Amino acid sequence: MKGFLIVKQGQNHSENLITDIKLHVRRELGALAVPDELEIVESLPKTRSGKIMRRVLKAQELGMDVGDISTLED
């Protein structure tokens, strides 16, 4: 499982931050919920209504065609 993070502007995004987030997830949600990998990104693909387009993230990760993105927010 891979997680994507958007870090607030000015926030230091070091390995310590990623470790802290994984520890927090483990403590609050349990060991099964801890992502194997975390990637810091500028933004997430969202629809005009604000929903995260997970299929686009998955397609990008697998190197596949993202398909129809006409509902993608600018």
mmJSON file of the N, C-alpha and C atoms, coordinates in Angstrom:
{"data_MODEL":{"atom_site":{
"group_PDB":["ATOM","ATOM","ATOM","ATOM","ATOM","ATOM","ATOM","ATOM","ATOM","ATOM","ATOM","ATOM","ATOM","ATOM","ATOM","ATOM","ATOM","ATOM","ATOM","ATOM","ATOM","ATOM","ATOM","ATOM","ATOM","ATOM","ATOM","ATOM","ATOM","ATOM","ATOM","ATOM","ATOM","ATOM","ATOM","ATOM","ATOM","ATOM","ATOM","ATOM","ATOM","ATOM","ATOM","ATOM","ATOM","ATOM","ATOM","ATOM","ATOM","ATOM","ATOM","ATOM","ATOM","ATOM","ATOM","ATOM","ATOM","ATOM","ATOM","ATOM","ATOM","ATOM","ATOM","ATOM","ATOM","ATOM","ATOM","ATOM","ATOM","ATOM","ATOM","ATOM","ATOM","ATOM","ATOM","ATOM","ATOM","ATOM","ATOM","ATOM","ATOM","ATOM","ATOM","ATOM","ATOM","ATOM","ATOM","ATOM","ATOM","ATOM","ATOM","ATOM","ATOM","ATOM","ATOM","ATOM","ATOM","ATOM","ATOM","ATOM","ATOM","ATOM","ATOM","ATOM","ATOM","ATOM","ATOM","ATOM","ATOM","ATOM","ATOM","ATOM","ATOM","ATOM","ATOM","ATOM","ATOM","ATOM","ATOM","ATOM","ATOM","ATOM","ATOM","ATOM","ATOM","ATOM","ATOM","ATOM","ATOM","ATOM","ATOM","ATOM","ATOM","ATOM","ATOM","ATOM","ATOM","ATOM","ATOM","ATOM","ATOM","ATOM","ATOM","ATOM","ATOM","ATOM","ATOM","ATOM","ATOM","ATOM","ATOM","ATOM","ATOM","ATOM","ATOM","ATOM","ATOM","ATOM","ATOM","ATOM","ATOM","ATOM","ATOM","ATOM","ATOM","ATOM","ATOM","ATOM","ATOM","ATOM","ATOM","ATOM","ATOM","ATOM","ATOM","ATOM","ATOM","ATOM","ATOM","ATOM","ATOM","ATOM","ATOM","ATOM","ATOM","ATOM","ATOM","ATOM","ATOM","ATOM","ATOM","ATOM","ATOM","ATOM","ATOM","ATOM","ATOM","ATOM","ATOM","ATOM","ATOM","ATOM","ATOM","ATOM","ATOM","ATOM","ATOM","ATOM","ATOM","ATOM","ATOM","ATOM","ATOM","ATOM","ATOM","ATOM","ATOM","ATOM","ATOM","ATOM","ATOM","ATOM"],
"id":[1,2,3,4,5,6,7,8,9,10,11,12,13,14,15,16,17,18,19,20,21,22,23,24,25,26,27,28,29,30,31,32,33,34,35,36,37,38,39,40,41,42,43,44,45,46,47,48,49,50,51,52,53,54,55,56,57,58,59,60,61,62,63,64,65,66,67,68,69,70,71,72,73,74,75,76,77,78,79,80,81,82,83,84,85,86,87,88,89,90,91,92,93,94,95,96,97,98,99,100,101,102,103,104,105,106,107,108,109,110,111,112,113,114,115,116,117,118,119,120,121,122,123,124,125,126,127,128,129,130,131,132,133,134,135,136,137,138,139,140,141,142,143,144,145,146,147,148,149,150,151,152,153,154,155,156,157,158,159,160,161,162,163,164,165,166,167,168,169,170,171,172,173,174,175,176,177,178,179,180,181,182,183,184,185,186,187,188,189,190,191,192,193,194,195,196,197,198,199,200,201,202,203,204,205,206,207,208,209,210,211,212,213,214,215,216,217,218,219,220,221,222],
"type_symbol":["N","C","C","N","C","C","N","C","C","N","C","C","N","C","C","N","C","C","N","C","C","N","C","C","N","C","C","N","C","C","N","C","C","N","C","C","N","C","C","N","C","C","N","C","C","N","C","C","N","C","C","N","C","C","N","C","C","N","C","C","N","C","C","N","C","C","N","C","C","N","C","C","N","C","C","N","C","C","N","C","C","N","C","C","N","C","C","N","C","C","N","C","C","N","C","C","N","C","C","N","C","C","N","C","C","N","C","C","N","C","C","N","C","C","N","C","C","N","C","C","N","C","C","N","C","C","N","C","C","N","C","C","N","C","C","N","C","C","N","C","C","N","C","C","N","C","C","N","C","C","N","C","C","N","C","C","N","C","C","N","C","C","N","C","C","N","C","C","N","C","C","N","C","C","N","C","C","N","C","C","N","C","C","N","C","C","N","C","C","N","C","C","N","C","C","N","C","C","N","C","C","N","C","C","N","C","C","N","C","C","N","C","C","N","C","C","N","C","C","N","C","C"],
"label_atom_id":["N","CA","C","N","CA","C","N","CA","C","N","CA","C","N","CA","C","N","CA","C","N","CA","C","N","CA","C","N","CA","C","N","CA","C","N","CA","C","N","CA","C","N","CA","C","N","CA","C","N","CA","C","N","CA","C","N","CA","C","N","CA","C","N","CA","C","N","CA","C","N","CA","C","N","CA","C","N","CA","C","N","CA","C","N","CA","C","N","CA","C","N","CA","C","N","CA","C","N","CA","C","N","CA","C","N","CA","C","N","CA","C","N","CA","C","N","CA","C","N","CA","C","N","CA","C","N","CA","C","N","CA","C","N","CA","C","N","CA","C","N","CA","C","N","CA","C","N","CA","C","N","CA","C","N","CA","C","N","CA","C","N","CA","C","N","CA","C","N","CA","C","N","CA","C","N","CA","C","N","CA","C","N","CA","C","N","CA","C","N","CA","C","N","CA","C","N","CA","C","N","CA","C","N","CA","C","N","CA","C","N","CA","C","N","CA","C","N","CA","C","N","CA","C","N","CA","C","N","CA","C","N","CA","C","N","CA","C","N","CA","C","N","CA","C","N","CA","C","N","CA","C","N","CA","C","N","CA","C"],
"label_alt_id":[null,null,null,null,null,null,null,null,null,null,null,null,null,null,null,null,null,null,null,null,null,null,null,null,null,null,null,null,null,null,null,null,null,null,null,null,null,null,null,null,null,null,null,null,null,null,null,null,null,null,null,null,null,null,null,null,null,null,null,null,null,null,null,null,null,null,null,null,null,null,null,null,null,null,null,null,null,null,null,null,null,null,null,null,null,null,null,null,null,null,null,null,null,null,null,null,null,null,null,null,null,null,null,null,null,null,null,null,null,null,null,null,null,null,null,null,null,null,null,null,null,null,null,null,null,null,null,null,null,null,null,null,null,null,null,null,null,null,null,null,null,null,null,null,null,null,null,null,null,null,null,null,null,null,null,null,null,null,null,null,null,null,null,null,null,null,null,null,null,null,null,null,null,null,null,null,null,null,null,null,null,null,null,null,null,null,null,null,null,null,null,null,null,null,null,null,null,null,null,null,null,null,null,null,null,null,null,null,null,null,null,null,null,null,null,null,null,null,null,null,null,null],
"label_comp_id":["MET","MET","MET","LYS","LYS","LYS","GLY","GLY","GLY","PHE","PHE","PHE","LEU","LEU","LEU","ILE","ILE","ILE","VAL","VAL","VAL","LYS","LYS","LYS","GLN","GLN","GLN","GLY","GLY","GLY","GLN","GLN","GLN","ASN","ASN","ASN","HIS","HIS","HIS","SER","SER","SER","GLU","GLU","GLU","ASN","ASN","ASN","LEU","LEU","LEU","ILE","ILE","ILE","THR","THR","THR","ASP","ASP","ASP","ILE","ILE","ILE","LYS","LYS","LYS","LEU","LEU","LEU","HIS","HIS","HIS","VAL","VAL","VAL","ARG","ARG","ARG","ARG","ARG","ARG","GLU","GLU","GLU","LEU","LEU","LEU","GLY","GLY","GLY","ALA","ALA","ALA","LEU","LEU","LEU","ALA","ALA","ALA","VAL","VAL","VAL","PRO","PRO","PRO","ASP","ASP","ASP","GLU","GLU","GLU","LEU","LEU","LEU","GLU","GLU","GLU","ILE","ILE","ILE","VAL","VAL","VAL","GLU","GLU","GLU","SER","SER","SER","LEU","LEU","LEU","PRO","PRO","PRO","LYS","LYS","LYS","THR","THR","THR","ARG","ARG","ARG","SER","SER","SER","GLY","GLY","GLY","LYS","LYS","LYS","ILE","ILE","ILE","MET","MET","MET","ARG","ARG","ARG","ARG","ARG","ARG","VAL","VAL","VAL","LEU","LEU","LEU","LYS","LYS","LYS","ALA","ALA","ALA","GLN","GLN","GLN","GLU","GLU","GLU","LEU","LEU","LEU","GLY","GLY","GLY","MET","MET","MET","ASP","ASP","ASP","VAL","VAL","VAL","GLY","GLY","GLY","ASP","ASP","ASP","ILE","ILE","ILE","SER","SER","SER","THR","THR","THR","LEU","LEU","LEU","GLU","GLU","GLU","ASP","ASP","ASP"],
"label_asym_id":["A","A","A","A","A","A","A","A","A","A","A","A","A","A","A","A","A","A","A","A","A","A","A","A","A","A","A","A","A","A","A","A","A","A","A","A","A","A","A","A","A","A","A","A","A","A","A","A","A","A","A","A","A","A","A","A","A","A","A","A","A","A","A","A","A","A","A","A","A","A","A","A","A","A","A","A","A","A","A","A","A","A","A","A","A","A","A","A","A","A","A","A","A","A","A","A","A","A","A","A","A","A","A","A","A","A","A","A","A","A","A","A","A","A","A","A","A","A","A","A","A","A","A","A","A","A","A","A","A","A","A","A","A","A","A","A","A","A","A","A","A","A","A","A","A","A","A","A","A","A","A","A","A","A","A","A","A","A","A","A","A","A","A","A","A","A","A","A","A","A","A","A","A","A","A","A","A","A","A","A","A","A","A","A","A","A","A","A","A","A","A","A","A","A","A","A","A","A","A","A","A","A","A","A","A","A","A","A","A","A","A","A","A","A","A","A","A","A","A","A","A","A"],
"label_entity_id":["1","1","1","1","1","1","1","1","1","1","1","1","1","1","1","1","1","1","1","1","1","1","1","1","1","1","1","1","1","1","1","1","1","1","1","1","1","1","1","1","1","1","1","1","1","1","1","1","1","1","1","1","1","1","1","1","1","1","1","1","1","1","1","1","1","1","1","1","1","1","1","1","1","1","1","1","1","1","1","1","1","1","1","1","1","1","1","1","1","1","1","1","1","1","1","1","1","1","1","1","1","1","1","1","1","1","1","1","1","1","1","1","1","1","1","1","1","1","1","1","1","1","1","1","1","1","1","1","1","1","1","1","1","1","1","1","1","1","1","1","1","1","1","1","1","1","1","1","1","1","1","1","1","1","1","1","1","1","1","1","1","1","1","1","1","1","1","1","1","1","1","1","1","1","1","1","1","1","1","1","1","1","1","1","1","1","1","1","1","1","1","1","1","1","1","1","1","1","1","1","1","1","1","1","1","1","1","1","1","1","1","1","1","1","1","1","1","1","1","1","1","1"],
"label_seq_id":[1,1,1,2,2,2,3,3,3,4,4,4,5,5,5,6,6,6,7,7,7,8,8,8,9,9,9,10,10,10,11,11,11,12,12,12,13,13,13,14,14,14,15,15,15,16,16,16,17,17,17,18,18,18,19,19,19,20,20,20,21,21,21,22,22,22,23,23,23,24,24,24,25,25,25,26,26,26,27,27,27,28,28,28,29,29,29,30,30,30,31,31,31,32,32,32,33,33,33,34,34,34,35,35,35,36,36,36,37,37,37,38,38,38,39,39,39,40,40,40,41,41,41,42,42,42,43,43,43,44,44,44,45,45,45,46,46,46,47,47,47,48,48,48,49,49,49,50,50,50,51,51,51,52,52,52,53,53,53,54,54,54,55,55,55,56,56,56,57,57,57,58,58,58,59,59,59,60,60,60,61,61,61,62,62,62,63,63,63,64,64,64,65,65,65,66,66,66,67,67,67,68,68,68,69,69,69,70,70,70,71,71,71,72,72,72,73,73,73,74,74,74],
"pdbx_PDB_ins_code":[null,null,null,null,null,null,null,null,null,null,null,null,null,null,null,null,null,null,null,null,null,null,null,null,null,null,null,null,null,null,null,null,null,null,null,null,null,null,null,null,null,null,null,null,null,null,null,null,null,null,null,null,null,null,null,null,null,null,null,null,null,null,null,null,null,null,null,null,null,null,null,null,null,null,null,null,null,null,null,null,null,null,null,null,null,null,null,null,null,null,null,null,null,null,null,null,null,null,null,null,null,null,null,null,null,null,null,null,null,null,null,null,null,null,null,null,null,null,null,null,null,null,null,null,null,null,null,null,null,null,null,null,null,null,null,null,null,null,null,null,null,null,null,null,null,null,null,null,null,null,null,null,null,null,null,null,null,null,null,null,null,null,null,null,null,null,null,null,null,null,null,null,null,null,null,null,null,null,null,null,null,null,null,null,null,null,null,null,null,null,null,null,null,null,null,null,null,null,null,null,null,null,null,null,null,null,null,null,null,null,null,null,null,null,null,null,null,null,null,null,null,null],
"Cartn_x":[0.848,0.0,0.904,0.494,1.266,0.366,0.92,0.186,0.8,-0.045,0.409,0.13,1.118,1.008,1.183,0.405,0.622,1.118,2.318,2.92,2.636,2.253,1.985,3.225,2.978,4.08,4.896,6.202,7.083,7.382,6.639,6.866,8.058,8.937,10.093,9.621,9.867,9.427,10.625,11.114,12.278,11.84,12.816,12.534,11.914,12.265,11.678,10.171,9.717,8.285,7.581,8.145,7.544,7.51,8.59,8.636,7.594,7.467,6.478,5.058,4.781,3.445,3.155,4.119,3.925,3.686,4.434,4.238,2.859,2.418,1.096,-0.002,0.108,-0.88,-0.88,0.292,0.392,-0.288,-0.053,-0.6,-2.115,-2.599,-4.021,-4.894,-4.369,-5.186,-4.751,-3.515,-3.021,-1.977,-1.241,-0.114,-0.532,-1.731,-2.168,-2.442,-2.679,-3.007,-1.778,-0.601,0.615,1.015,1.128,1.532,2.989,3.266,4.637,5.507,4.887,5.623,4.765,5.399,4.729,5.454,4.678,5.26,4.694,5.569,5.148,4.912,3.712,3.322,2.854,2.853,2.391,0.877,0.169,-1.293,-1.789,-3.066,-3.708,-4.734,-4.909,-5.93,-7.322,-8.109,-9.447,-10.485,-11.7,-12.826,-13.258,-14.146,-14.649,-15.36,-15.911,-16.603,-15.642,-14.34,-13.336,-12.955,-13.501,-13.154,-11.814,-10.995,-9.7,-9.921,-9.296,-9.43,-8.374,-8.714,-7.77,-7.37,-8.277,-7.944,-6.832,-6.779,-5.717,-4.378,-4.38,-3.157,-2.662,-3.59,-3.221,-2.648,-3.305,-2.837,-1.445,-1.211,0.103,1.172,0.86,1.814,2.151,1.153,1.357,1.845,1.978,2.44,1.41,0.148,-0.938,-1.563,-2.415,-3.164,-4.151,-4.233,-5.121,-6.574,-6.826,-8.203,-8.816,-10.131,-10.889,-10.637,-10.082,-9.855,-10.62,-11.734,-12.522,-13.14,-13.303,-13.874,-12.804,-11.543,-10.433,-10.518,-10.355,-10.346,-9.071,-9.121,-7.937,-6.825],
"Cartn_y":[-1.161,0.0,1.237,2.217,3.449,4.62,5.562,6.762,7.982,8.965,10.221,11.338,12.204,13.285,14.629,15.581,16.971,17.66,18.223,18.873,20.364,20.948,22.383,23.155,24.271,25.108,25.568,25.44,25.823,24.687,23.587,22.424,21.628,21.248,20.439,19.016,18.505,17.147,16.205,15.856,14.982,13.542,12.665,11.263,11.163,12.104,12.101,12.306,13.168,13.408,12.131,11.453,10.218,9.157,9.042,8.085,8.43,9.719,10.153,9.844,10.046,9.763,8.271,7.453,5.997,5.547,6.108,5.767,6.193,7.371,7.861,6.941,6.54,5.633,4.306,3.78,2.511,2.618,3.721,3.923,4.129,4.91,5.259,4.246,3.645,2.765,1.303,1.052,-0.314,-0.596,-1.683,-2.026,-2.329,-2.874,-3.216,-1.991,-0.845,0.368,1.178,0.803,1.567,1.328,2.405,2.23,1.788,0.971,0.525,1.687,2.598,3.711,4.966,6.093,7.392,8.289,8.965,9.881,11.274,12.247,13.632,14.228,14.779,15.344,16.785,17.535,18.932,19.006,18.111,18.095,16.712,16.48,15.224,15.5,14.569,14.778,14.693,15.749,15.809,16.136,15.672,16.025,17.446,17.979,19.338,19.423,18.288,18.282,18.031,17.846,17.732,16.32,15.322,13.938,13.574,12.821,12.393,11.31,11.487,10.517,9.427,8.421,7.351,6.545,6.399,5.63,6.307,7.632,8.364,8.117,8.17,7.882,6.466,5.513,4.118,3.949,4.557,4.448,5.059,6.197,6.839,5.952,5.326,4.45,3.217,2.687,1.48,1.78,3.072,3.463,3.213,3.241,2.989,4.306,4.224,5.38,5.785,7.085,7.548,7.607,7.467,7.452,8.837,8.885,10.135,10.982,12.16,13.068,14.375,14.296,15.498,16.076,15.264,15.766,16.241,16.242,16.657,18.151,18.506,19.91,20.557,21.83,22.53,22.629],
"Cartn_z":[0.0,0.0,0.0,-0.783,-0.893,-0.529,0.206,0.573,-0.081,-0.35,-0.938,0.054,0.276,1.242,0.569,1.025,0.649,1.908,1.843,2.995,2.905,4.044,4.073,3.645,2.987,2.525,3.729,3.628,4.722,5.685,5.588,6.452,5.932,6.814,6.438,6.161,4.968,4.638,4.555,5.726,5.822,6.073,6.167,6.503,7.893,8.785,10.129,10.068,9.175,9.025,8.575,7.601,7.092,8.187,8.945,10.054,11.104,11.439,12.428,11.973,10.696,10.172,10.239,9.863,9.938,11.378,12.321,13.73,14.215,13.792,14.178,13.642,12.381,11.785,12.532,12.83,13.563,14.93,15.618,16.959,16.93,15.965,15.931,15.195,14.121,13.281,13.314,13.71,13.772,12.711,12.927,12.057,10.625,10.431,9.074,8.208,8.832,8.083,7.685,8.166,7.866,6.413,5.624,4.221,4.116,3.106,2.862,2.395,1.659,1.068,1.154,1.434,1.426,0.429,-0.406,-1.389,-1.15,-1.081,-0.908,-2.289,-2.487,-3.777,-3.594,-4.697,-4.676,-4.515,-5.224,-5.171,-5.565,-5.317,-5.688,-6.777,-7.703,-8.738,-8.114,-8.307,-7.713,-8.765,-8.508,-9.366,-9.026,-9.819,-9.552,-8.209,-7.745,-6.454,-5.291,-5.59,-4.546,-4.141,-4.811,-4.483,-5.125,-4.392,-4.915,-5.961,-7.122,-8.216,-8.03,-7.23,-6.911,-8.135,-9.093,-10.297,-11.092,-11.063,-11.757,-11.051,-9.718,-8.967,-9.251,-9.262,-9.514,-10.918,-11.909,-13.29,-13.439,-12.805,-12.874,-12.244,-11.131,-10.447,-11.269,-11.98,-12.77,-14.182,-14.519,-15.846,-16.926,-16.55,-17.491,-17.94,-18.954,-19.427,-18.339,-18.041,-16.974,-17.41,-18.693,-19.181,-19.22,-19.075,-19.161,-17.919,-18.113,-16.987,-17.191,-17.926,-18.202,-16.933,-15.888,-14.639,-13.673,-14.109,-13.26,-12.987,-11.715,-11.324,-11.852,-12.203,-12.743,-11.764],
"occupancy":[1.0,1.0,1.0,1.0,1.0,1.0,1.0,1.0,1.0,1.0,1.0,1.0,1.0,1.0,1.0,1.0,1.0,1.0,1.0,1.0,1.0,1.0,1.0,1.0,1.0,1.0,1.0,1.0,1.0,1.0,1.0,1.0,1.0,1.0,1.0,1.0,1.0,1.0,1.0,1.0,1.0,1.0,1.0,1.0,1.0,1.0,1.0,1.0,1.0,1.0,1.0,1.0,1.0,1.0,1.0,1.0,1.0,1.0,1.0,1.0,1.0,1.0,1.0,1.0,1.0,1.0,1.0,1.0,1.0,1.0,1.0,1.0,1.0,1.0,1.0,1.0,1.0,1.0,1.0,1.0,1.0,1.0,1.0,1.0,1.0,1.0,1.0,1.0,1.0,1.0,1.0,1.0,1.0,1.0,1.0,1.0,1.0,1.0,1.0,1.0,1.0,1.0,1.0,1.0,1.0,1.0,1.0,1.0,1.0,1.0,1.0,1.0,1.0,1.0,1.0,1.0,1.0,1.0,1.0,1.0,1.0,1.0,1.0,1.0,1.0,1.0,1.0,1.0,1.0,1.0,1.0,1.0,1.0,1.0,1.0,1.0,1.0,1.0,1.0,1.0,1.0,1.0,1.0,1.0,1.0,1.0,1.0,1.0,1.0,1.0,1.0,1.0,1.0,1.0,1.0,1.0,1.0,1.0,1.0,1.0,1.0,1.0,1.0,1.0,1.0,1.0,1.0,1.0,1.0,1.0,1.0,1.0,1.0,1.0,1.0,1.0,1.0,1.0,1.0,1.0,1.0,1.0,1.0,1.0,1.0,1.0,1.0,1.0,1.0,1.0,1.0,1.0,1.0,1.0,1.0,1.0,1.0,1.0,1.0,1.0,1.0,1.0,1.0,1.0,1.0,1.0,1.0,1.0,1.0,1.0,1.0,1.0,1.0,1.0,1.0,1.0,1.0,1.0,1.0,1.0,1.0,1.0],
"B_iso_or_equiv":[0.0,0.0,0.0,0.0,0.0,0.0,0.0,0.0,0.0,0.0,0.0,0.0,0.0,0.0,0.0,0.0,0.0,0.0,0.0,0.0,0.0,0.0,0.0,0.0,0.0,0.0,0.0,0.0,0.0,0.0,0.0,0.0,0.0,0.0,0.0,0.0,0.0,0.0,0.0,0.0,0.0,0.0,0.0,0.0,0.0,0.0,0.0,0.0,0.0,0.0,0.0,0.0,0.0,0.0,0.0,0.0,0.0,0.0,0.0,0.0,0.0,0.0,0.0,0.0,0.0,0.0,0.0,0.0,0.0,0.0,0.0,0.0,0.0,0.0,0.0,0.0,0.0,0.0,0.0,0.0,0.0,0.0,0.0,0.0,0.0,0.0,0.0,0.0,0.0,0.0,0.0,0.0,0.0,0.0,0.0,0.0,0.0,0.0,0.0,0.0,0.0,0.0,0.0,0.0,0.0,0.0,0.0,0.0,0.0,0.0,0.0,0.0,0.0,0.0,0.0,0.0,0.0,0.0,0.0,0.0,0.0,0.0,0.0,0.0,0.0,0.0,0.0,0.0,0.0,0.0,0.0,0.0,0.0,0.0,0.0,0.0,0.0,0.0,0.0,0.0,0.0,0.0,0.0,0.0,0.0,0.0,0.0,0.0,0.0,0.0,0.0,0.0,0.0,0.0,0.0,0.0,0.0,0.0,0.0,0.0,0.0,0.0,0.0,0.0,0.0,0.0,0.0,0.0,0.0,0.0,0.0,0.0,0.0,0.0,0.0,0.0,0.0,0.0,0.0,0.0,0.0,0.0,0.0,0.0,0.0,0.0,0.0,0.0,0.0,0.0,0.0,0.0,0.0,0.0,0.0,0.0,0.0,0.0,0.0,0.0,0.0,0.0,0.0,0.0,0.0,0.0,0.0,0.0,0.0,0.0,0.0,0.0,0.0,0.0,0.0,0.0,0.0,0.0,0.0,0.0,0.0,0.0],
"pdbx_formal_charge":[null,null,null,null,null,null,null,null,null,null,null,null,null,null,null,null,null,null,null,null,null,null,null,null,null,null,null,null,null,null,null,null,null,null,null,null,null,null,null,null,null,null,null,null,null,null,null,null,null,null,null,null,null,null,null,null,null,null,null,null,null,null,null,null,null,null,null,null,null,null,null,null,null,null,null,null,null,null,null,null,null,null,null,null,null,null,null,null,null,null,null,null,null,null,null,null,null,null,null,null,null,null,null,null,null,null,null,null,null,null,null,null,null,null,null,null,null,null,null,null,null,null,null,null,null,null,null,null,null,null,null,null,null,null,null,null,null,null,null,null,null,null,null,null,null,null,null,null,null,null,null,null,null,null,null,null,null,null,null,null,null,null,null,null,null,null,null,null,null,null,null,null,null,null,null,null,null,null,null,null,null,null,null,null,null,null,null,null,null,null,null,null,null,null,null,null,null,null,null,null,null,null,null,null,null,null,null,null,null,null,null,null,null,null,null,null,null,null,null,null,null,null],
"auth_seq_id":[1,1,1,2,2,2,3,3,3,4,4,4,5,5,5,6,6,6,7,7,7,8,8,8,9,9,9,10,10,10,11,11,11,12,12,12,13,13,13,14,14,14,15,15,15,16,16,16,17,17,17,18,18,18,19,19,19,20,20,20,21,21,21,22,22,22,23,23,23,24,24,24,25,25,25,26,26,26,27,27,27,28,28,28,29,29,29,30,30,30,31,31,31,32,32,32,33,33,33,34,34,34,35,35,35,36,36,36,37,37,37,38,38,38,39,39,39,40,40,40,41,41,41,42,42,42,43,43,43,44,44,44,45,45,45,46,46,46,47,47,47,48,48,48,49,49,49,50,50,50,51,51,51,52,52,52,53,53,53,54,54,54,55,55,55,56,56,56,57,57,57,58,58,58,59,59,59,60,60,60,61,61,61,62,62,62,63,63,63,64,64,64,65,65,65,66,66,66,67,67,67,68,68,68,69,69,69,70,70,70,71,71,71,72,72,72,73,73,73,74,74,74],
"auth_comp_id":["MET","MET","MET","LYS","LYS","LYS","GLY","GLY","GLY","PHE","PHE","PHE","LEU","LEU","LEU","ILE","ILE","ILE","VAL","VAL","VAL","LYS","LYS","LYS","GLN","GLN","GLN","GLY","GLY","GLY","GLN","GLN","GLN","ASN","ASN","ASN","HIS","HIS","HIS","SER","SER","SER","GLU","GLU","GLU","ASN","ASN","ASN","LEU","LEU","LEU","ILE","ILE","ILE","THR","THR","THR","ASP","ASP","ASP","ILE","ILE","ILE","LYS","LYS","LYS","LEU","LEU","LEU","HIS","HIS","HIS","VAL","VAL","VAL","ARG","ARG","ARG","ARG","ARG","ARG","GLU","GLU","GLU","LEU","LEU","LEU","GLY","GLY","GLY","ALA","ALA","ALA","LEU","LEU","LEU","ALA","ALA","ALA","VAL","VAL","VAL","PRO","PRO","PRO","ASP","ASP","ASP","GLU","GLU","GLU","LEU","LEU","LEU","GLU","GLU","GLU","ILE","ILE","ILE","VAL","VAL","VAL","GLU","GLU","GLU","SER","SER","SER","LEU","LEU","LEU","PRO","PRO","PRO","LYS","LYS","LYS","THR","THR","THR","ARG","ARG","ARG","SER","SER","SER","GLY","GLY","GLY","LYS","LYS","LYS","ILE","ILE","ILE","MET","MET","MET","ARG","ARG","ARG","ARG","ARG","ARG","VAL","VAL","VAL","LEU","LEU","LEU","LYS","LYS","LYS","ALA","ALA","ALA","GLN","GLN","GLN","GLU","GLU","GLU","LEU","LEU","LEU","GLY","GLY","GLY","MET","MET","MET","ASP","ASP","ASP","VAL","VAL","VAL","GLY","GLY","GLY","ASP","ASP","ASP","ILE","ILE","ILE","SER","SER","SER","THR","THR","THR","LEU","LEU","LEU","GLU","GLU","GLU","ASP","ASP","ASP"],
"auth_asym_id":["A","A","A","A","A","A","A","A","A","A","A","A","A","A","A","A","A","A","A","A","A","A","A","A","A","A","A","A","A","A","A","A","A","A","A","A","A","A","A","A","A","A","A","A","A","A","A","A","A","A","A","A","A","A","A","A","A","A","A","A","A","A","A","A","A","A","A","A","A","A","A","A","A","A","A","A","A","A","A","A","A","A","A","A","A","A","A","A","A","A","A","A","A","A","A","A","A","A","A","A","A","A","A","A","A","A","A","A","A","A","A","A","A","A","A","A","A","A","A","A","A","A","A","A","A","A","A","A","A","A","A","A","A","A","A","A","A","A","A","A","A","A","A","A","A","A","A","A","A","A","A","A","A","A","A","A","A","A","A","A","A","A","A","A","A","A","A","A","A","A","A","A","A","A","A","A","A","A","A","A","A","A","A","A","A","A","A","A","A","A","A","A","A","A","A","A","A","A","A","A","A","A","A","A","A","A","A","A","A","A","A","A","A","A","A","A","A","A","A","A","A","A"],
"auth_atom_id":["N","CA","C","N","CA","C","N","CA","C","N","CA","C","N","CA","C","N","CA","C","N","CA","C","N","CA","C","N","CA","C","N","CA","C","N","CA","C","N","CA","C","N","CA","C","N","CA","C","N","CA","C","N","CA","C","N","CA","C","N","CA","C","N","CA","C","N","CA","C","N","CA","C","N","CA","C","N","CA","C","N","CA","C","N","CA","C","N","CA","C","N","CA","C","N","CA","C","N","CA","C","N","CA","C","N","CA","C","N","CA","C","N","CA","C","N","CA","C","N","CA","C","N","CA","C","N","CA","C","N","CA","C","N","CA","C","N","CA","C","N","CA","C","N","CA","C","N","CA","C","N","CA","C","N","CA","C","N","CA","C","N","CA","C","N","CA","C","N","CA","C","N","CA","C","N","CA","C","N","CA","C","N","CA","C","N","CA","C","N","CA","C","N","CA","C","N","CA","C","N","CA","C","N","CA","C","N","CA","C","N","CA","C","N","CA","C","N","CA","C","N","CA","C","N","CA","C","N","CA","C","N","CA","C","N","CA","C","N","CA","C","N","CA","C","N","CA","C","N","CA","C","N","CA","C","N","CA","C"],
"pdbx_PDB_model_num":[1,1,1,1,1,1,1,1,1,1,1,1,1,1,1,1,1,1,1,1,1,1,1,1,1,1,1,1,1,1,1,1,1,1,1,1,1,1,1,1,1,1,1,1,1,1,1,1,1,1,1,1,1,1,1,1,1,1,1,1,1,1,1,1,1,1,1,1,1,1,1,1,1,1,1,1,1,1,1,1,1,1,1,1,1,1,1,1,1,1,1,1,1,1,1,1,1,1,1,1,1,1,1,1,1,1,1,1,1,1,1,1,1,1,1,1,1,1,1,1,1,1,1,1,1,1,1,1,1,1,1,1,1,1,1,1,1,1,1,1,1,1,1,1,1,1,1,1,1,1,1,1,1,1,1,1,1,1,1,1,1,1,1,1,1,1,1,1,1,1,1,1,1,1,1,1,1,1,1,1,1,1,1,1,1,1,1,1,1,1,1,1,1,1,1,1,1,1,1,1,1,1,1,1,1,1,1,1,1,1,1,1,1,1,1,1,1,1,1,1,1,1]
}}}
